């Protein structure tokens, strides 16, 4: 995303809290089921990518001098066909519901489609398209009170660097200056950063809608990248954070899944969950508690994340039971009773997967084991989704109403 577009987006988010509803096509296009329409992430007036009525996607890219053009959808390339006018086209097979990344490969070089906004994923910038979900109204912009999404910077004394975070405050935060709020620390997946839970996850709209329906106790959400450490290339079999399963282990990503670097992608940041825990405990949480009207105690502090962010969440929360009371793992493993040091401090462990993921078969048994040990465990399996944003949007919808129930 270029600097001008990024700044414009941040100003919109901070001013209105309406997220991507103001960007690209009308918000209704996110759920324009059964009719062909431009992707809601297209720049103004761009007709491609076009979402077809049957959930196929038609791409068009102008490259009259290119010998070969491909479109990579979720990290899998497909050959496009060149027309006499110099435009290359491709129509996909029907795609799963929800958000998907794509980019172009022109004579072997990865490039972005200029007709669509840019997003972070797969350790590099991508384009995106959205397949409408007939049951996706929970993340649609509605005529309800809206919270704000703020971009904040704080200084980490632990690592001597500035850190950038997104913070969601609920709709009544500015209207009720005496109220204090619980906090959810929400983590991204591998190859992503602090932007994705707003840009792809639509967290602010999900929570606005749940709060308006009376299903959620309002809380603050803090989103930050967990990257702490030097640059490193993603080498198979190379260094992995403690507790991270080896490639191919049950429940891990399939090749091409989000977080799997694309060929030719830049080196990914190294992640140390222990180092990130130090940053959270010593720098970020104190900053949030000093800057926002939080309820600054363990009972009103939660952490969750998707994929690698779930692994980070597990490592940080289990090492610091005095700090977090609610834990959410989305597509990132399970927690066994024996792993919890102080069972009295854990109010909730939520675990979820998409039904097409390898880990989905074990989450109910894991939750049952926790409940038998006297720890509240909840499982959720997203129907007909894989390691993708529709699984994680639905997981947040299921997780949020369970938080901070006194």
C-alpha positions as CSV (number, residue, x, y, z in Angstrom):
1,X,0.0,0.0,0.0
2,X,1.5,3.3,-1.0
3,X,2.1,6.0,1.6
4,X,-0.7,8.3,0.3
5,X,-3.3,5.5,0.3
6,X,-2.2,4.3,3.7
7,X,-2.5,7.8,5.2
8,X,-6.0,8.2,3.6
9,X,-7.1,4.9,5.0
10,X,-5.9,5.7,8.5
11,X,-7.6,9.0,8.5
12,X,-10.9,7.4,7.5
13,X,-10.5,4.7,10.2
14,X,-9.7,7.2,12.9
15,X,-12.4,9.6,12.0
16,X,-15.3,7.2,11.5
17,X,-14.5,3.7,12.6
18,X,-16.2,2.4,9.5
19,X,-13.2,0.6,8.1
20,X,-13.3,-0.3,4.5
21,X,-16.9,0.6,4.0
22,X,-15.8,4.0,2.6
23,X,-13.3,2.5,0.3
24,X,-13.9,1.0,-3.1
25,X,-17.4,-0.2,-4.0
26,X,-20.5,0.2,-1.9
27,X,-20.5,-1.8,1.3
28,X,-23.5,-3.9,0.1
29,X,-21.2,-5.5,-2.5
30,X,-19.6,-7.5,0.3
31,X,-22.8,-9.5,0.4
32,X,-24.1,-9.1,-3.2
33,X,-25.0,-12.8,-3.4
34,X,-26.2,-14.2,-6.7
35,X,-25.2,-11.4,-9.1
36,X,-22.0,-10.4,-10.9
37,X,-20.3,-7.3,-9.5
38,X,-16.9,-5.7,-9.2
39,X,-14.9,-6.7,-6.2
40,X,-15.5,-4.3,-3.3
41,X,-11.8,-3.7,-3.0
42,X,-11.5,-2.3,-6.6
43,X,-10.4,1.3,-7.1
44,X,-13.2,3.6,-8.2
45,X,-14.6,2.6,-11.6
46,X,-12.5,-0.5,-12.0
47,X,-14.6,-3.4,-13.3
48,X,-12.0,-6.2,-12.7
49,X,-11.6,-8.4,-10.7
50,X,-15.3,-9.2,-11.2
51,X,-17.1,-11.5,-8.8
52,X,-19.4,-13.7,-10.9
53,X,-22.8,-14.8,-9.8
54,X,-21.5,-18.4,-9.2
55,X,-18.5,-17.2,-7.0
56,X,-16.0,-17.5,-9.9
57,X,-13.7,-14.5,-10.3
58,X,-12.7,-12.9,-13.6
59,X,-9.4,-11.1,-13.6
60,X,-8.1,-8.7,-16.2
61,X,-4.6,-7.2,-16.5
62,X,-3.1,-5.0,-19.2
63,X,0.4,-6.0,-20.3
64,X,0.7,-5.8,-24.1
65,X,4.4,-6.4,-24.2
66,X,4.5,-9.4,-21.7
67,X,5.2,-12.9,-22.9
68,X,3.4,-14.6,-20.0
69,X,1.1,-13.3,-17.3
70,X,-0.4,-15.3,-14.4
71,X,-2.7,-14.5,-11.5
72,X,-1.7,-16.0,-8.2
73,X,-4.8,-16.7,-6.1
74,X,-4.0,-17.6,-2.5
75,X,-0.4,-18.3,-3.6
76,X,-1.3,-20.6,-6.5
77,X,-0.5,-19.3,-10.0
78,X,-2.9,-19.7,-13.0
79,X,-2.1,-18.8,-16.6
80,X,-4.0,-15.9,-18.1
81,X,-4.9,-15.6,-21.8
82,X,-3.8,-12.6,-23.9
83,X,-6.3,-10.8,-26.1
84,X,-5.7,-8.8,-29.2
85,X,-6.0,-5.6,-27.2
86,X,-3.1,-6.4,-24.9
87,X,-5.4,-7.4,-22.0
88,X,-4.8,-10.7,-20.2
89,X,-7.9,-12.4,-18.7
90,X,-8.6,-15.4,-16.5
91,X,-11.8,-16.7,-14.9
92,X,-11.3,-18.9,-11.9
93,X,-13.1,-21.9,-10.5
94,X,-15.7,-21.0,-7.8
95,X,-13.9,-19.6,-4.7
96,X,-14.7,-20.1,-1.0
97,X,-16.7,-17.4,0.8
98,X,-15.0,-14.4,2.2
99,X,-11.6,-12.6,1.6
100,X,-8.8,-13.9,-0.6
101,X,-5.4,-12.5,-1.5
102,X,-4.1,-12.5,-5.1
103,X,-1.3,-10.8,-7.2
104,X,0.0,-10.9,-10.7
105,X,3.2,-12.6,-12.1
106,X,4.4,-10.9,-15.2
107,X,7.2,-12.7,-17.0
108,X,8.3,-14.1,-13.7
109,X,8.1,-10.9,-11.6
110,X,5.5,-10.5,-8.8
111,X,3.5,-7.3,-9.3
112,X,0.4,-5.8,-7.9
113,X,-2.8,-5.2,-9.8
114,X,-3.2,-1.4,-10.0
115,X,-7.0,-1.8,-10.2
116,X,-7.3,-3.0,-6.6
117,X,-6.2,-1.8,-3.2
118,X,-3.1,-3.4,-1.6
119,X,-3.0,-5.5,1.5
120,X,-0.3,-7.3,3.5
121,X,-0.1,-11.1,3.4
122,X,2.2,-14.0,2.5
123,X,5.1,-11.7,3.8
124,X,4.6,-9.2,1.0
125,X,2.0,-6.8,-0.4
126,X,-1.0,-8.4,-2.2
127,X,-4.3,-7.5,-3.8
128,X,-7.6,-8.8,-2.5
129,X,-11.1,-9.8,-3.6
130,X,-14.2,-10.8,-1.6
131,X,-16.7,-13.6,-2.3
132,X,-20.1,-12.6,-0.8
133,X,-21.4,-14.8,2.0
134,X,-25.2,-15.0,2.4
135,X,-24.7,-15.3,6.2
136,X,-22.0,-12.6,6.2
137,X,-24.1,-9.8,7.6
138,X,-22.3,-9.9,10.9
139,X,-19.3,-8.2,9.3
140,X,-21.3,-5.8,7.0
141,X,-21.5,-2.1,7.6
142,X,-24.9,-1.3,9.2
143,X,-26.8,1.7,10.5
144,X,-25.7,1.1,14.1
145,X,-23.4,3.1,16.4
146,X,-19.8,2.7,15.4
147,X,-16.6,2.6,17.4
148,X,-13.3,4.1,16.3
149,X,-10.1,2.5,15.0
150,X,-7.1,4.5,15.9
151,X,-3.4,4.3,14.9
152,X,-1.1,4.8,17.8
153,X,2.6,4.8,18.3
154,X,4.4,3.9,21.6
155,X,8.1,3.5,22.4
156,X,9.5,0.2,23.6
157,X,12.3,0.7,26.1
158,X,12.8,-3.1,26.0
159,X,13.8,-3.0,22.3
160,X,14.6,0.7,21.9
161,X,12.2,1.2,19.0
162,X,8.9,2.7,18.2
163,X,6.0,0.3,17.8
164,X,2.8,0.8,15.8
165,X,-0.6,-0.4,16.9
166,X,-4.2,-0.3,15.8
167,X,-6.7,0.2,18.7
168,X,-10.5,-0.2,18.5
169,X,-12.6,1.6,21.0
170,X,-16.3,0.7,21.3
171,X,-19.1,3.1,20.2
172,X,-19.8,4.5,23.7
173,X,-16.1,5.1,24.6
174,X,-16.1,8.8,23.8
175,X,-19.7,9.4,25.0
176,X,-19.1,8.0,28.5
177,X,-15.9,9.4,29.9
178,X,-16.2,7.8,33.3
179,X,-16.6,4.2,31.9
180,X,-13.6,1.8,31.9
181,X,-13.2,-1.2,29.6
182,X,-11.7,-4.6,29.3
183,X,-9.0,-5.2,26.7
184,X,-8.5,-7.9,24.0
185,X,-5.0,-8.2,22.5
186,X,-5.6,-9.6,19.0
187,X,-2.8,-11.2,17.0
188,X,-2.3,-11.6,13.2
189,X,-0.9,-14.6,11.4
190,X,2.4,-15.4,9.8
191,X,3.4,-13.0,7.0
192,X,0.9,-10.4,8.2
193,X,1.0,-7.4,10.6
194,X,-1.2,-5.2,12.8
195,X,-3.4,-4.0,9.9
196,X,-5.0,-7.3,8.9
197,X,-7.7,-7.7,11.6
198,X,-9.2,-4.4,10.4
199,X,-8.5,-4.6,6.7
200,X,-9.4,-8.3,6.1
201,X,-10.9,-9.3,9.4
202,X,-13.3,-6.4,9.7
203,X,-13.0,-6.6,13.5
204,X,-14.5,-3.1,14.1
205,X,-17.7,-3.9,12.2
206,X,-18.1,-7.4,13.7
207,X,-17.9,-5.8,17.2
208,X,-20.1,-2.8,16.3
209,X,-22.8,-5.2,15.2
210,X,-22.5,-7.5,18.1
211,X,-22.6,-4.6,20.6
212,X,-25.7,-3.2,18.8
213,X,-27.4,-6.6,19.2
214,X,-26.6,-6.7,22.9
215,X,-24.5,-9.8,22.5
216,X,-21.1,-8.4,23.6
217,X,-20.0,-6.5,26.6
218,X,-18.0,-3.5,25.0
219,X,-14.3,-3.8,25.2
220,X,-11.1,-2.3,23.6
221,X,-9.1,-4.3,21.1
222,X,-5.4,-3.8,20.6
223,X,-3.7,-5.1,17.4
224,X,0.1,-5.1,16.9
225,X,2.6,-7.1,15.0
226,X,4.4,-9.7,17.0
227,X,7.6,-9.4,15.0
228,X,10.4,-8.9,17.4
229,X,13.8,-9.8,16.1
230,X,16.1,-9.7,13.0
231,X,15.2,-10.4,9.4
232,X,15.4,-14.1,8.4
233,X,14.6,-16.1,5.3
234,X,11.8,-18.7,5.8
235,X,13.8,-21.8,5.3
236,X,11.9,-25.2,5.7
237,X,13.2,-27.0,8.7
238,X,15.0,-23.8,9.9
239,X,14.6,-22.1,13.2
240,X,11.1,-22.0,14.6
241,X,9.7,-20.4,17.7
242,X,9.3,-22.6,20.7
243,X,6.1,-24.6,20.5
244,X,5.7,-24.1,16.8
245,X,4.9,-27.4,15.0
246,X,7.2,-28.6,12.3
247,X,6.0,-28.2,8.7
248,X,3.5,-30.9,7.8
249,X,2.5,-31.6,11.4
250,X,-1.2,-32.1,12.1
251,X,-3.2,-28.9,12.0
252,X,-0.5,-26.9,10.3
253,X,-0.9,-24.9,7.1
254,X,-1.0,-26.6,3.7
255,X,1.4,-25.2,1.1
256,X,-0.1,-22.0,-0.3
257,X,-2.1,-21.2,2.8
258,X,-1.9,-17.6,4.2
259,X,1.4,-17.1,6.0
260,X,3.2,-19.4,3.5
261,X,5.7,-17.1,1.7
262,X,5.4,-16.9,-2.0
263,X,8.3,-17.7,-4.2
264,X,10.5,-14.6,-4.5
265,X,8.9,-12.9,-1.5
266,X,11.0,-10.8,0.8
267,X,12.6,-12.4,3.9
268,X,10.2,-12.7,6.8
269,X,10.8,-11.3,10.3
270,X,11.9,-13.7,12.9
271,X,9.5,-14.2,15.8
272,X,10.5,-14.9,19.4
273,X,7.4,-15.4,21.5
274,X,9.4,-15.0,24.7
275,X,10.7,-11.6,23.5
276,X,7.2,-10.5,22.5
277,X,5.9,-11.5,25.9
278,X,8.6,-9.2,27.5
279,X,7.5,-6.4,25.2
280,X,3.8,-6.9,26.0
281,X,4.3,-7.1,29.8
282,X,6.9,-4.3,30.1
283,X,5.9,-1.8,27.4
284,X,2.7,-2.3,25.5
285,X,0.2,-3.2,28.3
286,X,1.5,-0.4,30.5
287,X,1.1,2.0,27.6
288,X,-2.4,0.9,26.9
289,X,-3.5,1.1,30.5
290,X,-2.0,4.6,30.8
291,X,-3.4,5.9,27.6
292,X,-6.9,4.4,27.5
293,X,-9.6,3.9,30.1
294,X,-9.0,0.2,30.7
295,X,-9.8,-2.0,33.6
296,X,-6.2,-2.8,34.3
297,X,-6.3,-6.2,35.9
298,X,-5.9,-9.8,34.9
299,X,-9.7,-10.6,35.0
300,X,-10.4,-8.0,32.3
301,X,-7.5,-8.8,29.9
302,X,-7.7,-11.3,27.1
303,X,-5.4,-12.4,24.2
304,X,-6.2,-14.3,21.0
305,X,-4.8,-14.7,17.5
306,X,-5.0,-16.6,14.3
307,X,-2.6,-19.3,13.1
308,X,0.9,-18.2,14.1
309,X,-0.8,-15.5,16.3
310,X,-2.6,-18.3,18.1
311,X,0.7,-20.0,18.8
312,X,2.0,-16.7,20.1
313,X,-1.1,-16.3,22.2
314,X,-0.7,-19.7,23.7
315,X,3.0,-19.1,24.6
316,X,2.4,-15.7,26.1
317,X,-0.7,-16.4,28.1
318,X,0.4,-19.7,29.5
319,X,3.7,-18.1,30.6
320,X,1.9,-15.2,32.2
321,X,-1.3,-16.4,33.9
322,X,-1.1,-13.4,36.2
323,X,-1.7,-11.1,33.2
324,X,-4.4,-12.8,31.0
325,X,-7.7,-14.5,32.0
326,X,-9.2,-15.3,28.6
327,X,-7.4,-17.1,25.7
328,X,-8.5,-17.6,22.1
329,X,-6.7,-19.8,19.6
330,X,-8.0,-19.6,16.0
331,X,-6.5,-22.2,13.7
332,X,-3.4,-22.5,15.8
333,X,-3.5,-25.6,18.1
334,X,-5.2,-26.5,21.4
335,X,-4.4,-26.3,25.1
336,X,-4.4,-29.3,27.4
337,X,-5.1,-29.0,31.2
338,X,-1.6,-30.0,32.1
339,X,-0.2,-27.0,30.2
340,X,-2.1,-24.5,32.5
341,X,-0.1,-23.6,35.6
342,X,-2.8,-22.0,37.6
343,X,-6.3,-23.3,36.7
344,X,-8.0,-20.8,39.0
345,X,-6.8,-17.9,36.9
346,X,-8.0,-19.0,33.5
347,X,-11.6,-18.0,32.9
348,X,-11.9,-19.2,29.3
349,X,-10.0,-21.2,26.6
350,X,-11.6,-20.9,23.2
351,X,-10.2,-23.0,20.3
352,X,-11.4,-23.0,16.7
353,X,-10.6,-24.3,13.2
354,X,-12.2,-24.3,9.7
355,X,-13.8,-27.6,9.0
356,X,-11.4,-28.2,6.1
357,X,-8.3,-27.8,8.4
358,X,-6.5,-30.8,9.8
359,X,-6.9,-29.5,13.4
360,X,-10.7,-29.3,13.3
361,X,-11.2,-32.9,14.4
362,X,-9.5,-32.3,17.8
363,X,-10.9,-29.1,19.2
364,X,-14.1,-30.5,20.7
365,X,-12.1,-33.2,22.5
366,X,-9.6,-30.6,23.7
367,X,-12.4,-28.4,25.1
368,X,-14.1,-31.4,26.8
369,X,-10.8,-32.2,28.5
370,X,-10.5,-28.7,29.8
371,X,-14.1,-28.7,31.1
372,X,-13.5,-32.1,32.9
373,X,-10.5,-30.5,34.6
374,X,-12.6,-27.6,35.8
375,X,-11.4,-25.0,33.2
376,X,-14.0,-23.5,30.9
377,X,-13.2,-24.7,27.4
378,X,-15.2,-23.8,24.2
379,X,-14.7,-25.2,20.7
380,X,-15.9,-24.0,17.4
381,X,-15.6,-25.3,13.8
382,X,-16.4,-23.0,11.0
383,X,-18.4,-24.9,8.3
384,X,-16.9,-25.3,4.9
385,X,-13.9,-23.1,5.4
386,X,-10.1,-23.7,5.5
387,X,-7.1,-21.7,6.8
388,X,-8.7,-18.5,5.7
389,X,-10.3,-15.2,6.8
390,X,-13.8,-16.5,6.8
391,X,-12.8,-19.0,9.5
392,X,-11.3,-16.3,11.6
393,X,-14.1,-13.7,11.1
394,X,-16.5,-16.4,12.3
395,X,-14.2,-17.4,15.2
396,X,-14.1,-13.8,16.4
397,X,-17.9,-13.6,16.2
398,X,-18.2,-16.7,18.4
399,X,-15.4,-15.7,20.8
400,X,-16.3,-12.1,21.5
401,X,-19.7,-12.8,23.3
402,X,-17.9,-15.1,25.7
403,X,-15.4,-12.5,26.9
404,X,-15.5,-10.7,30.3
405,X,-18.7,-12.2,31.6
406,X,-18.8,-11.4,35.3
